[in-house]
Amino acid sequence: MLKSYGNCILIAFFLLVIFEIYIYTTYPAFKNDDSPETITSAYTLGISHPPGYPLFTIAGKVFSLLPLGSPAFRMNLFSIFLSMLVLLLSYLIIKQITFRIFSYNDKIISFAGIFVLAFSYIFWNQAIEAKGGVFIFNLLFFSILIYLGMRLLNNYNIKNLYLMSYIYGISLANHWASMIILLPVFGYFFFKYRKKIISKNIILFLLFLIIGISAYIYLPLRSGTDGIFIFLLKPDSWHNFWWTVMRSAYTAAPPPSLKVYAYQIKEFFILLFRNYSILWILIFPGIYVMRKKYKGIIYLLLSVFSIITFVIIIYNRERENMMWLIDVILVPAQYVLMLFIITGINALLEFRKQMSFKYPFISIIFALILFMGCVNFKRNNNKYNYISYDFINNVIQTLEPDSFLLSEGDNNLRLCYIQKIQHRAEAVKLINVNSLESWGIDNFQKKYGDLNLKTGIWTANAINIINNFSNKYPIYMESYVETFENNMNNFVEKPKGIFYKIVRKEENISPAIFDTYSYRGIYNTHELLDKELSSFYGSMMCEKGKEFLRENKYYEAVKLFKKAATFPAENDIKANIYFLLACVYKIVSDRNDERACLEKTIVLKPDFWLAYQAAGISYYQDKKLLDAKYMFEQAIKYASPDTQMIEQYISAINKKLDNSQ
């Protein structure tokens, strides 16, 4: 009894340590993903984007009532709480696997399993942010199903099948798209024990499954309530309900191709190595020992792993810049690999125990786990990550209170938090321009009147809105919304901060707003999504700089281009910024700075033929003939269309070089 209490105290202590680390590394507000929407939906008992996430929303509402910090912090805390439950259940699963394979319970190895999972990259990454809680919640149901499957393999009990039916049903109410693919795996248990199942049992199985799924009733029940956050259609009819649950708005995926499969397979291995560091090597001895000594569980785990990995890599295709979606959906597959790793540790420990190597070996394992944890701490430490929160505050600072904002991106997700929870900028009217092609037309016309909008032509609808409202309200557009300048009555698009504003041609807009923005954490970010968001600032500074360039305001243009170059961005984007700077320096006859910028351009984008060509001309004008010749040759190598002109330069250089000899 004392030993049992001691184990409980140790488990509680380790979980508390992990909990404190997670609290330390969590976001002070929200991550740059769907988290603002997830938080808002839970706080207001609203409806998130398809499939609506009713179960997570209802459960999250409980945590949103805690008198601790902001609503954003409370939902981050909810995700951390769910992760603690997963870790606790994982401890029980590891103990059971260890006992069945090695006929003993080594609590040290079971504790090691908790730390391997807790400090793995993707589990930690999702456990400390609100939207990640959806996937951690799913992992909780998944681990319960694994635990129940192991119990059934050890000893048949009809109650476990009933519970499995309910848990599987409720997991579908959380994130059905990632759990429906596992139906054949968990359905196997019903097939295996089919001779022991009678008609009454089948009815109860279905009843428990339906009770679990019934959380979706929440969607039509809440759809009739005004003032809550609903991202797309209200699920207030059978068509809209089914449209929401089946995620009909998200059908665009890259077509099957070797390139798509190649980068998705590559992402799987990148995640594997990042997730477990060098510990991934222990997967193979774990599988080997499990196959020899516990065939039932190895077939269950390998089936789960294979189905998830195959479906996500082959069927669930994503664009190359959206690989983070692949990572979060692969969480259950990575969880299975953790079980193999822990079994591998046990297998090596069993092999070495006759050589009195146990404690040194365990010390090495914990040192490797500590190393993995330190590496992933750096990746997941978001204590000072205000990037997404500051961005939406910068948005509010840019817009007038009663503005229209034509948006294609995720500003709607962040703005919902500001409007529905903080009750700021409530008069800002955000219009999802893609929705103006179909389902959003009715929503718009109910709010703002009948403008005779047509389905299938959102660009014409957006122009219609601009022409009807630009005299009454300030109208803004995001930088990647299609431009309509030639179709607007007496209006043009001019950069104002991170947006374009629809203004009259004679109106001037100062760039001073860039000096008032908050840029906390931008220069130290390592998250891809944060870098993409941060690039908005540099991109719009460049647009404003180009405007100054057209107006012959060279000093102002240089100032903005230089500032834009400091922001995180892809190499191609930064190369274009330095090229623009070089163009300005060329205009003002500053050849040294021009060439310095061209050289930076070439380093960032080695195949930028135009930069080579410009550098060649600059060197030629300063009579640096060998440098000029090299640059012209590189321009030809990278397919410059001005080959004839370049060859004339090279010919002139060769003549001058010959004459000098």
Secondary structure, 3 states (H helix, E strand, C coil): CHHHHHHHHHHHHHHHHHHHHHHHHCCCCCCCCCHHHHHHHHHHCCECCCCCCHHHHHHHHHHHCCCCCCHHHHHHHHHHHHHHHHHHHHHHHHHHHHHHHHCCCCHHHHHHHHHHHHCCHHHHHHHCCCCHHHHHHHHHHHHHHHHHHHHHHHCCCHHHHHHHHHHHHHHHHHHHHHHHHHHHHHHHHHHHCHHHCCHHHHHHHHHHHHHHHHHHHHHHHHHCCCCCCECCCCCCCHHHHHHHHCCCCCCCCCCCCHHHHHHHHHHHHHHHHHHHHHHHHHHHHHHHHHHHHCHHHHHHHHHHHHHHHHHHHHHCCCCHHHHHHHHHHCHHHHHHHHHHHHHHHHHHHHHHHHHCCHHHHHHHHHHHHHHHHHHHHHHHCCCCCCHHHHHHHHHHHHCCCCCEEEECCCHHHHHHHHHHCCCCCCCCEEEEHHHHHCCHHHHHHHHHCCCCCCCCCHHHHHHHHHHHHCCCCCEEECCCCCCCHHHCCCEEEEEECCEEEEEECCCCCCHHHHHCCCCCCHHHCCCHHHHHHHHHHHHHHHHHHHHHHHCCCHHHHHHHHHHHCCCCCCHHHHHHHHHHHHHHHHHCCCHHHHHHHHHHHHHHCCCCHHHHHHHHHHHHHCCCHHHHHHHHHHHHHCCCCCHHHHHHHHHHHHHHHHHHC
